[in-house]
Amino acid sequence: MMYKKFDDGDLAYLKSFLPPDRVFSGDEISPDYSHDELGGSLHFPDVLVEVLTTDEVTRIMEYANERRIPVTARGAGTGLVGACVPVYGGIMISFMKMNRILELDGENMTLTVEPGALLMEISAYAEERGLFYPPDPGEKAASIGGNISTNAGGMRAVKYGVTKDYVRGLEVVLPSGKVVELGGKVVKNSSGYNLMGLVIGAEGTLGLITKAILKLIPLPPRSVSLLIPFDDVFSAIRTVPALMRTRITPTAVEFMDKEIILDAEKYLGKNFPDKSSDAYLLLTYDGLTKEDLERNYDAIAQVCFPLGGKDLLIIDTDERKESVWPARSAFLHAIKASTDEIDECDVVVPISMVADFVEYTYSLREKHGVRIRCFGHAGDGNLHIYVLRDGLDEEIWRRKLSGVFADLYQRAAEWGGKVSGEHGIGLAKTPYLREGESQVVLGLMDEIKSVFDPNRIMNPGKIV
């Protein structure tokens, strides 16, 4: 696809209706906007604009579409697959100043927000009012627009589902500049094709989200976390299917090994409450009363202990909470701090295959001669696998990384898995998506892209 080269005339047009302090070009653009959290791909936009209204987005899109100028949406930039990297330059639209919470509708249990609102702000706003927005990706500083655009999941997906389960409605600006309202405050909707579902997880390749109506639920009054040590990570993970078959549905089921805990301790300067074992399950449960939660302890122990669980540590004091959950949230940053470069695979496999897949992942350390860290959401089969460069020469690093990823994605496909559980496809995972899906499926994706975006200006180089 040929795109128009952005020039001074295009810049002048944007400055004709946007104030100078919200339009940046050349050296005015911070290097932060050339990459996402991992920083593997570096591409600068020709111009960065900060928008405040849907009307501004509409004018930009009308102009860009007519002239075939690429457009890339940008939220908080916390992604891990290069989805917000402007591969073809052009216009980058930052939504971070379009960040208001617009309405809390208590009767319909919805919260209407702009795309730049941060996840931690939305969660805090709801909880202060006795309400709950369940999706809980590890990066709390992510924007809601980015969460919706990648269909982010997180630790609570085991019980509550992922972002798409909490999006009731969207306002979307199409590439043509037309504005469409998809969904609404209704609970059920069988009115034709699920166009909103196509936009969720599309990573800005079909349209730009300018407003979202989110579903809220009552805030659970009580919650407790349990830390269960095991001799090895495989024993820990093999316990998970048995836990999931009980009558007690956990809010989160996380697995971690001692290596990654030590990385987090070093990064945070805080001690983890227990380091006596090589692996741990971290479980969270919520309920109405403290007694409800305590009644579950025996049932959980009866499942875990015969399968290798060595203890059941109740994380119910502020001190223990502050030593456990910040460590879990810091795993990615701790891994990054331990080496000079990383790349990530967030493959998802059936829950029954998680332990086998982790065991296979660890075998790749010796096969490819690289350090690999692995943790994840054992309760929903979503693994976070990080390959660490550790000073390897660029050519050797790229060869080893390619080999590890090829093995991981091939094995995931063989075992009924998928390329991404929650981080999306973006730029980094597009080749693996093409290898893992049938030509019929890829063809349908391409046709959907053509219907929404016939000039292919929306986040080109991503997904299709």
Sine and cosine of phi, psi and omega as CSV:
sin_phi,cos_phi,sin_psi,cos_psi,sin_omega,cos_omega
0.00,0.00,0.76,-0.65,0.03,-1.00
-1.00,-0.05,0.74,-0.67,0.02,-1.00
-0.90,-0.44,0.48,-0.88,0.06,-1.00
-0.93,0.36,0.68,-0.73,0.09,-1.00
-0.97,0.26,0.82,-0.58,-0.03,-1.00
-0.90,0.43,0.74,-0.68,-0.06,-1.00
-0.73,-0.68,-0.08,-1.00,-0.05,-1.00
-0.89,0.46,-0.53,0.85,0.03,-1.00
-0.91,0.42,-0.63,0.78,0.04,-1.00
-0.92,0.40,-0.65,0.76,0.03,-1.00
-0.90,0.44,-0.66,0.75,0.01,-1.00
-0.89,0.46,-0.62,0.79,0.01,-1.00
-0.89,0.45,-0.72,0.69,0.00,-1.00
-0.88,0.47,-0.62,0.79,0.00,-1.00
-0.97,0.26,-0.20,0.98,0.02,-1.00
-0.96,0.29,-0.35,0.94,0.02,-1.00
-0.75,-0.66,-0.07,1.00,0.10,-1.00
-0.91,-0.40,0.67,-0.74,0.00,-1.00
-0.91,0.43,0.47,-0.88,-0.06,-1.00
-0.85,0.53,-0.49,0.87,-0.04,-1.00
-0.98,0.18,0.09,1.00,0.10,-0.99
-0.82,-0.57,0.27,0.96,0.06,-1.00
-0.76,-0.65,0.83,-0.56,-0.08,-1.00
-0.76,-0.65,0.64,-0.77,0.03,-1.00
-0.60,-0.80,0.31,-0.95,0.05,-1.00
0.84,0.55,-0.75,-0.66,-0.05,-1.00
-0.93,0.36,-0.17,0.98,0.04,-1.00
-0.95,0.30,-0.29,0.96,-0.05,-1.00
-1.00,0.05,0.84,-0.54,0.01,-1.00
-0.90,0.43,0.59,-0.81,0.08,-1.00
-0.84,0.54,-0.36,0.93,0.02,-1.00
-0.84,0.55,-0.48,0.88,-0.07,-1.00
-0.99,0.10,0.05,1.00,0.03,-1.00
-1.00,-0.10,-0.03,1.00,-0.05,-1.00
-0.41,-0.91,0.13,-0.99,0.10,-1.00
-0.95,-0.30,-0.41,-0.91,-0.10,-0.99
-0.87,0.49,-0.63,0.77,-0.03,-1.00
-0.98,0.19,-0.53,0.85,0.10,-0.99
0.97,0.24,0.31,0.95,-0.06,-1.00
-0.96,0.29,-0.55,0.83,-0.02,-1.00
-0.92,-0.39,0.78,-0.63,-0.05,-1.00
-0.89,-0.45,0.94,-0.35,0.06,-1.00
-0.61,-0.79,0.79,-0.61,0.00,-1.00
-1.00,-0.05,0.58,-0.82,0.20,-0.98
-0.96,0.26,0.32,-0.95,0.12,-0.99
-0.97,0.26,-0.53,0.85,0.02,-1.00
-0.54,-0.84,0.61,-0.79,0.09,-1.00
-0.91,-0.42,0.81,-0.58,0.04,-1.00
-0.85,-0.52,0.66,-0.76,0.07,-1.00
-0.97,-0.23,0.86,-0.51,-0.08,-1.00
-0.97,-0.22,0.43,-0.90,0.03,-1.00
-0.86,-0.52,-0.37,0.93,-0.11,-0.99
-0.67,-0.74,0.32,-0.95,0.09,-1.00
-0.90,0.44,-0.61,0.79,0.01,-1.00
-0.86,0.50,-0.64,0.77,0.03,-1.00
-0.90,0.44,-0.68,0.73,0.03,-1.00
-0.88,0.47,-0.66,0.75,0.00,-1.00
-0.87,0.50,-0.72,0.69,-0.02,-1.00
-0.90,0.43,-0.64,0.76,0.02,-1.00
-0.90,0.45,-0.71,0.71,-0.06,-1.00
-0.93,0.37,-0.66,0.75,0.04,-1.00
-0.84,0.54,-0.72,0.69,-0.04,-1.00
-0.91,0.41,-0.74,0.67,-0.04,-1.00
-0.90,0.43,-0.63,0.78,-0.04,-1.00
-0.92,0.39,-0.67,0.74,0.00,-1.00
-0.88,0.47,-0.54,0.84,-0.10,-1.00
-0.97,-0.26,0.00,1.00,0.00,-1.00
0.85,0.53,0.79,0.61,0.09,-1.00
-0.99,-0.17,0.79,-0.61,0.00,-1.00
-0.88,0.47,0.56,-0.83,0.02,-1.00
-0.75,-0.66,0.77,-0.64,0.04,-1.00
-0.83,-0.55,0.79,-0.62,0.06,-1.00
-0.99,0.13,0.55,-0.84,0.00,-1.00
-0.69,-0.72,0.80,-0.61,0.13,-0.99
-0.97,-0.24,-0.82,-0.57,-0.03,-1.00
-0.99,0.15,-0.15,0.99,0.05,-1.00
0.96,0.28,0.42,0.91,-0.05,-1.00
-1.00,-0.03,0.10,0.99,-0.02,-1.00
-0.92,0.39,0.22,-0.98,-0.09,-1.00
-0.81,-0.58,0.15,0.99,-0.05,-1.00
-0.79,-0.62,0.20,0.98,0.04,-1.00
0.97,0.23,0.36,0.93,-0.04,-1.00
-0.91,0.41,-0.46,0.89,-0.03,-1.00
-0.98,-0.20,0.25,0.97,0.00,-1.00
-1.00,0.02,0.83,-0.56,-0.06,-1.00
-0.99,0.16,0.99,0.13,-0.12,-0.99
-0.84,0.54,-0.60,0.80,-0.04,-1.00
-0.97,-0.25,0.32,0.95,0.00,-1.00
0.93,0.36,-0.72,-0.70,0.03,-1.00
0.97,0.22,-0.57,-0.82,-0.09,-1.00
-0.99,-0.17,0.79,-0.61,0.17,-0.99
-0.96,-0.28,0.79,-0.61,0.03,-1.00
-0.97,-0.25,0.91,-0.42,0.07,-1.00
-1.00,-0.03,0.78,-0.62,-0.01,-1.00
-0.98,-0.17,0.16,0.99,-0.16,-0.99
-0.94,0.34,-0.34,0.94,0.09,-1.00
-1.00,-0.06,-0.10,0.99,0.10,-1.00
-0.99,-0.14,0.96,0.27,-0.29,-0.96
-0.75,-0.66,0.42,0.91,-0.08,-1.00
-0.99,0.13,0.52,-0.85,0.26,-0.97
-1.00,0.01,0.90,-0.43,-0.21,-0.98
-1.00,0.01,-0.62,0.79,-0.10,-1.00
-0.33,-0.94,0.70,-0.72,0.22,-0.97
-0.95,-0.32,0.89,-0.46,0.02,-1.00
-0.97,-0.26,0.99,-0.13,-0.06,-1.00
-0.92,0.40,-0.54,0.84,-0.03,-1.00
-0.95,0.32,-0.65,0.76,0.00,-1.00
-1.00,-0.07,-0.03,1.00,0.02,-1.00
0.82,0.57,0.78,0.63,0.03,-1.00
-0.76,-0.65,0.42,-0.91,0.07,-1.00
-0.78,-0.63,0.83,-0.55,0.00,-1.00
-0.98,-0.20,0.79,-0.61,-0.13,-0.99
-0.68,-0.74,0.32,-0.95,0.16,-0.99
-1.00,0.02,0.32,-0.95,-0.17,-0.99
-0.93,0.38,-0.37,0.93,-0.02,-1.00
-0.99,0.10,-0.08,1.00,0.04,-1.00
-0.89,0.46,0.70,-0.72,-0.04,-1.00
-0.99,0.13,0.50,-0.87,0.01,-1.00
-0.84,0.55,-0.68,0.73,-0.03,-1.00
-0.92,0.39,-0.52,0.86,0.05,-1.00
-0.94,0.33,-0.67,0.74,0.02,-1.00
-0.90,0.44,-0.72,0.70,-0.01,-1.00
-0.88,0.48,-0.72,0.69,-0.01,-1.00
-0.90,0.43,-0.68,0.73,0.00,-1.00
-0.86,0.50,-0.71,0.71,-0.01,-1.00
-0.92,0.39,-0.72,0.70,-0.09,-1.00
-0.93,0.38,-0.53,0.85,0.07,-1.00
-0.89,0.46,-0.33,0.94,-0.02,-1.00
-0.94,-0.34,0.29,0.96,0.05,-1.00
0.97,0.26,0.35,0.94,-0.02,-1.00
-0.87,-0.50,0.15,-0.99,-0.21,-0.98
-0.60,-0.80,0.80,-0.60,0.18,-0.98
-0.95,-0.30,0.98,-0.21,-0.22,-0.98
-0.92,0.38,-0.60,0.80,-0.07,-1.00
-0.80,0.60,0.72,-0.70,-0.18,-0.98
-0.64,-0.77,0.89,0.46,0.11,-0.99
-0.86,0.51,0.45,-0.90,-0.07,-1.00
-0.87,0.49,-0.49,0.87,-0.03,-1.00
-1.00,-0.04,0.99,-0.16,-0.07,-1.00
-0.96,0.28,-0.26,0.96,0.01,-1.00
-1.00,0.00,0.20,0.98,0.07,-1.00
-0.96,0.28,0.46,-0.89,0.07,-1.00
-1.00,0.06,0.47,-0.88,-0.03,-1.00
-0.92,0.40,-0.53,0.85,0.06,-1.00
-0.88,0.47,-0.65,0.76,0.06,-1.00
-0.92,0.38,-0.64,0.77,0.06,-1.00
-0.86,0.51,-0.70,0.71,0.00,-1.00
-0.93,0.37,-0.64,0.77,-0.06,-1.00
-0.94,0.35,-0.33,0.95,0.08,-1.00
-0.93,-0.38,0.03,1.00,-0.10,-1.00
0.77,0.63,0.81,0.58,-0.07,-1.00
-0.85,0.53,0.53,-0.85,-0.03,-1.00
-0.94,-0.34,-1.00,-0.04,0.02,-1.00
0.97,-0.23,-0.10,-0.99,-0.18,-0.98
-0.95,0.30,-0.48,0.88,-0.06,-1.00
-1.00,0.07,0.07,1.00,-0.05,-1.00
-0.88,0.48,-0.45,0.89,-0.02,-1.00
-0.82,0.58,-0.71,0.70,-0.06,-1.00
-0.99,-0.16,-0.62,0.79,-0.20,-0.98
-0.96,-0.29,-0.17,0.98,-0.02,-1.00
1.00,-0.03,-0.19,-0.98,-0.11,-0.99
-0.90,-0.43,-0.09,-1.00,-0.13,-0.99
-0.82,0.58,-0.69,0.72,-0.05,-1.00
-0.85,0.53,-0.44,0.90,-0.01,-1.00
-0.97,0.26,-0.13,0.99,-0.05,-1.00
-0.82,-0.57,0.29,0.96,0.10,-0.99
-0.96,-0.28,0.91,-0.41,0.01,-1.00
-1.00,-0.03,-0.57,0.83,-0.06,-1.00
-0.42,-0.91,0.43,-0.90,0.04,-1.00
-0.67,-0.74,0.61,-0.79,0.28,-0.96
-0.98,-0.19,0.81,-0.59,-0.11,-0.99
-0.76,-0.65,0.74,-0.67,0.14,-0.99
-1.00,-0.07,0.87,-0.50,0.01,-1.00
-0.98,0.21,0.25,-0.97,0.02,-1.00
-0.82,0.57,-0.53,0.85,0.01,-1.00
-0.94,0.33,-0.24,0.97,-0.09,-1.00
0.99,-0.13,-0.16,0.99,0.06,-1.00
-0.93,0.36,0.56,-0.83,-0.01,-1.00
-0.95,-0.30,0.76,-0.65,0.03,-1.00
-0.84,-0.55,0.57,-0.82,0.10,-0.99
-0.97,-0.24,0.87,-0.49,-0.02,-1.00
-0.91,-0.41,0.73,-0.69,-0.05,-1.00
0.94,0.33,-0.49,-0.87,-0.03,-1.00
0.26,-0.96,-0.49,-0.87,0.01,-1.00
-1.00,-0.02,0.06,1.00,-0.01,-1.00
-0.96,0.29,0.49,-0.87,0.02,-1.00
-0.99,0.15,-0.64,0.77,-0.03,-1.00
-0.89,-0.45,0.52,-0.85,-0.01,-1.00
-0.35,-0.93,0.94,-0.33,0.07,-1.00
-0.87,-0.49,0.59,0.81,-0.11,-0.99
-1.00,-0.04,0.96,0.28,0.05,-1.00
1.00,0.05,-0.26,-0.96,-0.02,-1.00
-0.88,0.48,0.54,-0.84,0.00,-1.00
-1.00,0.09,0.97,0.24,-0.04,-1.00
-0.92,0.39,-0.56,0.83,0.04,-1.00
-0.89,0.46,-0.62,0.78,0.02,-1.00
-0.90,0.44,-0.49,0.87,0.06,-1.00
-0.94,0.33,-0.62,0.79,-0.02,-1.00
-0.94,0.34,-0.61,0.79,0.04,-1.00
-0.92,0.40,0.82,-0.57,-0.01,-1.00
1.00,0.07,0.05,1.00,-0.06,-1.00
-1.00,0.08,-0.06,1.00,0.10,-1.00
0.83,0.55,0.60,0.80,0.06,-1.00
0.95,0.31,0.32,0.95,0.00,-1.00
-1.00,-0.03,-0.19,0.98,-0.02,-1.00
-0.91,-0.40,-0.49,0.87,-0.03,-1.00
-0.03,-1.00,0.08,-1.00,-0.06,-1.00
-0.91,-0.41,0.82,-0.57,0.00,-1.00
-0.98,0.21,0.83,-0.56,0.02,-1.00
-0.90,-0.44,-0.13,0.99,0.06,-1.00
-0.32,-0.95,0.57,-0.82,0.01,-1.00
-0.69,-0.73,0.68,-0.74,0.11,-0.99
-0.97,-0.26,0.91,-0.42,-0.10,-1.00
-0.97,-0.24,0.62,-0.79,0.09,-1.00
-0.99,0.15,0.70,-0.71,0.11,-0.99
-0.90,-0.44,0.35,-0.94,0.12,-0.99
-0.74,-0.67,0.25,-0.97,0.05,-1.00
-0.88,0.48,0.61,-0.79,0.00,-1.00
-0.95,0.31,0.83,-0.56,0.07,-1.00
-0.87,0.50,0.76,-0.65,-0.08,-1.00
-0.92,0.40,-0.52,0.85,-0.10,-0.99
-0.73,-0.69,0.52,-0.85,0.16,-0.99
-0.49,-0.87,0.43,-0.90,0.02,-1.00
-0.55,-0.84,0.54,-0.84,0.07,-1.00
-0.93,-0.37,0.55,-0.84,0.02,-1.00
-0.82,-0.57,0.76,-0.65,0.04,-1.00
-0.94,-0.33,0.86,-0.51,-0.09,-1.00
-0.86,-0.52,0.91,-0.40,0.00,-1.00
-0.99,0.16,0.55,-0.83,0.06,-1.00
-0.72,-0.70,0.31,-0.95,0.02,-1.00
-0.94,0.35,-0.51,0.86,0.00,-1.00
-0.48,-0.88,0.33,-0.94,-0.10,-1.00
-0.92,0.38,-0.48,0.88,-0.02,-1.00
-0.94,0.34,-0.64,0.77,0.08,-1.00
-0.89,0.46,-0.65,0.76,-0.01,-1.00
-0.87,0.49,-0.77,0.63,-0.08,-1.00
-0.94,0.35,-0.56,0.83,0.00,-1.00
-0.93,0.37,-0.20,0.98,0.08,-1.00
-0.98,0.19,-0.39,0.92,-0.16,-0.99
-0.88,0.48,-0.74,0.67,0.01,-1.00
-0.83,0.56,-0.60,0.80,0.03,-1.00
-0.92,0.40,-0.63,0.78,0.06,-1.00
-0.89,0.45,-0.64,0.77,-0.05,-1.00
-0.94,0.33,-0.32,0.95,0.01,-1.00
-1.00,0.06,-0.09,1.00,0.04,-1.00
-0.97,0.24,0.16,-0.99,0.04,-1.00
-0.97,0.24,-0.12,0.99,-0.10,-0.99
-0.97,-0.23,0.96,-0.28,-0.04,-1.00
-1.00,0.08,0.87,-0.49,0.02,-1.00
-0.96,0.28,0.47,-0.88,0.12,-0.99
-0.97,0.25,-0.62,0.79,-0.01,-1.00
-0.57,-0.82,0.56,-0.83,0.12,-0.99
-0.70,-0.71,0.96,-0.27,-0.04,-1.00
-0.91,-0.41,0.57,-0.82,0.12,-0.99
-0.87,-0.49,0.49,-0.87,-0.01,-1.00
-0.41,-0.91,0.46,-0.89,0.07,-1.00
-0.93,-0.36,0.15,-0.99,-0.10,-1.00
-0.89,0.45,-0.59,0.81,-0.02,-1.00
-0.84,0.54,-0.72,0.70,-0.06,-1.00
-0.96,0.28,-0.50,0.87,0.08,-1.00
-0.91,0.42,-0.67,0.74,0.02,-1.00
-0.91,0.42,-0.60,0.80,0.09,-1.00
-0.86,0.51,-0.70,0.71,-0.03,-1.00
-0.92,0.39,-0.63,0.77,0.04,-1.00
-0.86,0.50,-0.72,0.70,-0.01,-1.00
-0.90,0.44,-0.66,0.75,-0.04,-1.00
-0.92,0.40,-0.69,0.73,-0.07,-1.00
-1.00,0.03,-0.38,0.92,-0.11,-0.99
0.95,0.32,0.45,0.89,0.01,-1.00
-0.82,-0.57,0.53,-0.85,0.01,-1.00
-1.00,0.03,0.71,-0.70,0.14,-0.99
-0.96,0.28,0.55,-0.83,-0.11,-0.99
-0.92,0.39,-0.33,0.95,-0.01,-1.00
-0.48,-0.88,0.76,-0.65,0.06,-1.00
-0.74,-0.67,0.44,0.90,-0.08,-1.00
-0.98,0.18,-0.24,0.97,-0.07,-1.00
-0.84,-0.54,0.23,-0.97,-0.04,-1.00
-1.00,0.04,-0.22,0.97,-0.04,-1.00
-0.45,-0.89,0.38,-0.93,-0.05,-1.00
-0.56,-0.83,0.53,-0.85,0.31,-0.95
-0.97,-0.25,0.70,-0.72,0.10,-1.00
-0.91,-0.42,0.93,-0.38,-0.06,-1.00
-0.94,-0.35,0.58,-0.81,0.12,-0.99
-0.79,-0.61,0.67,-0.74,0.05,-1.00
-0.76,-0.65,0.55,-0.84,0.13,-0.99
-0.78,-0.62,0.32,-0.95,-0.06,-1.00
-0.15,-0.99,-0.10,-1.00,-0.08,-1.00
-0.99,0.15,-0.63,0.78,-0.08,-1.00
-0.72,-0.69,0.30,-0.95,0.07,-1.00
-0.88,0.47,-0.62,0.79,0.00,-1.00
-0.90,0.43,-0.62,0.79,0.05,-1.00
-0.85,0.53,-0.70,0.71,-0.04,-1.00
-0.94,0.35,-0.67,0.74,-0.04,-1.00
-0.90,0.43,-0.52,0.86,0.02,-1.00
-0.91,0.42,-0.34,0.94,-0.03,-1.00
-0.99,0.15,-0.34,0.94,-0.14,-0.99
-0.85,0.53,-0.73,0.69,-0.03,-1.00
-0.89,0.46,-0.66,0.75,-0.01,-1.00
-0.90,0.43,-0.64,0.77,0.01,-1.00
-0.92,0.38,-0.68,0.73,0.03,-1.00
-0.88,0.47,-0.64,0.77,-0.01,-1.00
-0.90,0.43,-0.45,0.89,0.08,-1.00
-0.99,0.17,-0.72,0.69,-0.16,-0.99
-0.98,0.22,-0.67,0.74,-0.12,-0.99
-0.89,0.46,-0.71,0.71,0.02,-1.00
-0.91,0.42,-0.33,0.95,-0.04,-1.00
-0.98,-0.19,0.20,0.98,0.10,-1.00
0.91,-0.42,-0.09,1.00,0.06,-1.00
-0.90,0.44,0.72,-0.70,-0.11,-0.99
-0.98,-0.20,-0.34,0.94,-0.03,-1.00
-0.26,-0.97,0.17,-0.99,0.08,-1.00
-0.72,-0.69,0.98,-0.20,-0.05,-1.00
-1.00,-0.09,0.84,-0.54,-0.04,-1.00
-1.00,0.02,0.87,-0.50,-0.02,-1.00
-1.00,-0.09,0.99,0.17,-0.11,-0.99
-0.84,-0.54,-0.02,1.00,0.06,-1.00
-0.97,-0.23,0.40,-0.92,0.01,-1.00
-0.86,0.51,-0.61,0.80,-0.03,-1.00
-0.90,0.45,-0.71,0.71,0.00,-1.00
-0.94,0.35,-0.64,0.77,0.04,-1.00
-0.86,0.50,-0.65,0.76,-0.03,-1.00
-0.95,0.32,-0.30,0.95,0.03,-1.00
-1.00,-0.09,-0.39,0.92,-0.07,-1.00
-1.00,-0.09,-0.84,0.54,-0.14,-0.99
-0.94,0.33,-0.61,0.79,0.13,-0.99
-0.87,0.49,-0.57,0.82,0.04,-1.00
-0.90,0.44,-0.72,0.69,0.02,-1.00
-0.88,0.47,-0.67,0.75,-0.01,-1.00
-0.93,0.37,-0.40,0.92,-0.07,-1.00
-1.00,-0.06,0.05,1.00,-0.10,-0.99
-0.82,0.58,-0.75,0.66,-0.02,-1.00
-0.86,0.50,-0.75,0.66,-0.04,-1.00
-0.92,0.40,-0.56,0.83,0.03,-1.00
-0.92,0.38,-0.64,0.77,0.04,-1.00
-0.90,0.43,-0.70,0.71,0.01,-1.00
-0.86,0.51,-0.63,0.78,-0.04,-1.00
-0.95,0.33,-0.29,0.96,-0.06,-1.00
-1.00,0.00,-0.04,1.00,-0.04,-1.00
-0.48,-0.88,-0.05,-1.00,-0.05,-1.00
-0.99,-0.14,-0.30,0.95,0.05,-1.00
-0.30,-0.95,0.56,-0.83,0.07,-1.00
-0.69,-0.72,0.33,-0.94,0.24,-0.97
-0.68,-0.74,0.37,-0.93,-0.25,-0.97
-0.75,-0.66,0.59,-0.81,0.10,-1.00
-0.82,-0.57,0.85,-0.53,0.04,-1.00
-0.93,-0.38,0.80,0.60,-0.02,-1.00
-0.86,0.50,0.49,-0.87,0.06,-1.00
-0.80,-0.59,0.71,-0.70,-0.01,-1.00
-0.75,-0.66,0.27,-0.96,0.09,-1.00
-0.82,0.57,0.57,-0.82,-0.06,-1.00
-0.82,0.57,-0.59,0.81,-0.03,-1.00
-0.91,0.41,-0.29,0.96,-0.07,-1.00
-0.97,-0.24,0.02,1.00,-0.11,-0.99
-0.87,0.49,-0.76,0.65,-0.04,-1.00
-0.87,0.49,-0.70,0.72,0.02,-1.00
-0.90,0.44,-0.60,0.80,-0.02,-1.00
-0.94,0.34,-0.62,0.78,0.06,-1.00
-0.90,0.43,-0.66,0.75,0.03,-1.00
-0.88,0.48,-0.67,0.74,0.05,-1.00
-0.89,0.45,-0.67,0.74,0.02,-1.00
-0.85,0.53,-0.71,0.71,-0.01,-1.00
-0.91,0.42,-0.50,0.86,0.01,-1.00
-0.92,0.39,-0.38,0.93,-0.02,-1.00
-0.96,0.27,-0.28,0.96,0.06,-1.00
-0.86,0.52,-0.77,0.64,-0.02,-1.00
-0.96,0.29,-0.64,0.77,-0.03,-1.00
-0.85,0.52,-0.68,0.73,-0.09,-1.00
-0.97,-0.26,-0.11,0.99,0.05,-1.00
0.92,0.39,0.66,0.75,0.05,-1.00
-0.72,-0.69,0.36,-0.93,0.06,-1.00
-0.99,0.10,0.71,-0.70,-0.01,-1.00
-0.77,-0.64,0.73,-0.69,0.12,-0.99
-0.92,-0.40,0.59,-0.81,-0.07,-1.00
-0.59,-0.80,0.75,-0.66,0.16,-0.99
-0.47,-0.88,0.08,-1.00,0.04,-1.00
0.31,-0.95,-0.20,-0.98,-0.10,-0.99
-1.00,-0.08,1.00,0.06,-0.09,-1.00
-0.89,0.46,-0.42,0.91,-0.05,-1.00
-0.98,0.21,-0.26,0.97,0.05,-1.00
-0.80,-0.60,0.17,0.99,0.12,-0.99
0.98,0.18,0.14,0.99,-0.06,-1.00
-1.00,-0.09,0.91,-0.41,-0.06,-1.00
-0.96,-0.28,0.61,-0.79,0.09,-1.00
-0.93,-0.36,0.94,-0.33,-0.10,-0.99
-0.90,-0.43,0.84,-0.54,-0.06,-1.00
-0.89,-0.45,0.78,-0.63,0.08,-1.00
-0.98,-0.20,0.77,-0.63,-0.12,-0.99
-0.96,-0.29,0.72,-0.70,-0.07,-1.00
-0.96,0.27,-0.71,0.71,0.05,-1.00
0.80,0.59,0.70,0.71,0.11,-0.99
0.99,0.17,0.16,0.99,0.00,-1.00
-0.90,0.43,0.55,-0.83,0.13,-0.99
-0.83,0.55,0.56,-0.83,-0.09,-1.00
-0.80,0.60,-0.75,0.67,-0.04,-1.00
-0.91,0.42,-0.68,0.74,0.02,-1.00
-0.91,0.41,-0.67,0.74,0.02,-1.00
-0.86,0.52,-0.74,0.67,-0.03,-1.00
-0.90,0.44,-0.62,0.78,0.01,-1.00
-0.92,0.39,-0.71,0.71,0.00,-1.00
-0.92,0.40,-0.68,0.74,0.00,-1.00
-0.87,0.49,-0.71,0.70,0.02,-1.00
-0.87,0.48,-0.64,0.77,0.00,-1.00
-0.92,0.40,-0.69,0.73,0.03,-1.00
-0.89,0.46,-0.75,0.66,-0.04,-1.00
-0.90,0.44,-0.66,0.76,0.02,-1.00
-0.86,0.50,-0.68,0.73,0.03,-1.00
-0.91,0.43,-0.70,0.72,-0.04,-1.00
-0.89,0.46,-0.76,0.65,-0.07,-1.00
-0.94,0.33,-0.56,0.83,0.05,-1.00
-0.91,0.41,-0.70,0.72,0.00,-1.00
-0.92,0.40,-0.63,0.78,0.04,-1.00
-0.87,0.50,-0.70,0.72,0.01,-1.00
-0.89,0.46,-0.65,0.76,0.01,-1.00
-0.89,0.46,-0.52,0.85,-0.05,-1.00
-0.98,-0.19,0.32,0.95,0.09,-1.00
0.99,0.16,0.37,0.93,-0.01,-1.00
-1.00,-0.07,-0.05,-1.00,0.01,-1.00
-0.73,-0.69,0.32,-0.95,-0.12,-0.99
-0.89,0.45,-0.64,0.77,-0.07,-1.00
-0.67,-0.74,0.71,-0.70,0.05,-1.00
-1.00,-0.03,-0.54,0.84,-0.07,-1.00
-0.38,-0.93,-0.19,0.98,-0.06,-1.00
-1.00,-0.03,-0.17,0.99,0.02,-1.00
1.00,0.04,-0.13,-0.99,-0.07,-1.00
-0.96,-0.27,-0.78,0.63,0.05,-1.00
0.82,0.57,-0.63,-0.78,0.03,-1.00
-1.00,0.02,-0.64,0.77,-0.17,-0.99
-0.94,0.35,-0.57,0.82,-0.14,-0.99
-0.97,-0.23,0.04,1.00,-0.02,-1.00
-0.83,0.55,-0.70,0.71,0.01,-1.00
-0.87,0.49,-0.58,0.81,-0.04,-1.00
-0.97,0.26,-0.53,0.85,0.10,-0.99
-0.90,0.44,-0.68,0.74,-0.01,-1.00
-0.90,0.43,-0.54,0.84,0.02,-1.00
-0.98,0.21,-0.50,0.87,-0.13,-0.99
-1.00,-0.01,-0.29,0.96,-0.02,-1.00
-0.95,-0.32,0.41,-0.91,0.02,-1.00
-0.95,0.30,0.34,-0.94,0.04,-1.00
-0.90,0.44,-0.50,0.87,0.03,-1.00
-0.91,0.42,-0.73,0.68,0.01,-1.00
-0.90,0.44,-0.72,0.70,0.01,-1.00
-0.89,0.46,-0.60,0.80,0.04,-1.00
-0.90,0.43,-0.65,0.76,0.06,-1.00
-0.89,0.45,-0.67,0.74,0.05,-1.00
-0.86,0.51,-0.69,0.73,-0.02,-1.00
-0.90,0.43,-0.63,0.78,0.01,-1.00
-0.93,0.36,-0.62,0.78,0.06,-1.00
-0.88,0.48,-0.70,0.72,0.05,-1.00
-0.84,0.54,-0.69,0.73,-0.03,-1.00
-0.91,0.42,-0.58,0.82,0.01,-1.00
-0.93,0.36,-0.72,0.69,-0.01,-1.00
-0.95,0.30,-0.65,0.76,-0.22,-0.97
-0.69,-0.72,0.94,0.33,-0.09,-1.00
-0.88,0.48,-0.46,0.89,0.01,-1.00
-1.00,0.01,-0.01,1.00,0.09,-1.00
0.83,0.56,0.64,0.77,-0.03,-1.00
-1.00,-0.06,-0.23,0.97,-0.11,-0.99
-1.00,0.10,0.94,-0.33,0.07,-1.00
0.73,0.69,0.82,0.57,-0.06,-1.00
-0.90,0.44,0.50,-0.87,-0.02,-1.00
1.00,-0.01,0.05,1.00,-0.04,-1.00
-0.91,-0.41,0.62,-0.79,0.08,-1.00
0.89,0.45,-0.92,0.40,-0.04,-1.00
-0.90,-0.43,0.00,0.00,0.00,0.00
